[in-house]
Amino acid sequence: MVQFVLPPGSRINPAGRVHKVATGTDTRTFRIYRFDPEASEGPRVDSFELDLKACGPMVLDALIQIKSQVDSTLTFRRSCREGICGSCAMNINGLNRLACTTAMSDLGREIRIYPLPHLPVIKDLVGDLTHFYAQYAAVEPWLKTRTPPPPDKERLQSKQEQERIDRPAACILCACCSTSCPSYWWNSERFLGPAALLAAYRWIVDSRDESTGERLDELEDPFRVYRCHTIMNCTDVCPKDLNPAKAIAEIKKLLVERRY
């Protein structure tokens, strides 16, 4: 009989440390994934109780409160607190979300917080995005032209042409979509994932770009695009209400159309 064994250090100890500090009536229990690569123990889940009246309404507010007043070793990314930078993306109650735009009032009495799935964990809630950013860079997300720009004005677009790229260009690279995609979990070394492909689509349909053929050539591969099976998790979790699945479908359509 075949036996499958988890890699060392991958089993989570659910009975981590407990911090009971809440004294009010409106409390929440936070069960937070903890992992320190420099410590001898493996990953664990710590519990924290907070009085919601003592901090802001968002999950990020609670994490900041825990770090500043309870456990200063808790590690996570954050920056703008406005849903713009994508830094605080994490898995909250089973869904990839931005902690700064997720209200605790929508989550129930117990809130479970883990790093984004499938990423190597650097520490606690911080995943390693090195490969994710390398895939984004691989689609060459910048304007590529051969003809010089007009001498006295910018490269212009019509309103309709701009609207084609308006929504795809709003991606904040939070990685919520790619790390929610089972196809990306299975084939992340070769499948570019929803975020990178959304970026690729944004430049493919840009009327000012003059390298559409070359961009499609780079994507004409059994894995880079076609590992997408339209599971739609990417679109469901996008905090900016974008539609990576539709963009990938449009790329597939362009690849087919140019063969005939």
URPEFEN-V441849 format. One record per helix or strand of 3 or more residues. SS is the DSSP state (@ for helix, = for strand). FROM is the first residue (numbers start at 0). LEN is the number of residues. If there is no record, write none. Layout:
SS,FROM,LEN + SS,FROM,LEN
//
This chain:
=,17,3 + =,26,8 + =,43,8 + @,51,3 + @,58,11 + =,88,4 + =,94,4 + @,98,3 + @,103,3 + =,109,5 + =,120,3 + @,129,9 + @,158,8 + @,167,3 + @,177,3 + @,181,6 + @,192,12 + @,211,8 + @,232,5 + @,243,14
//
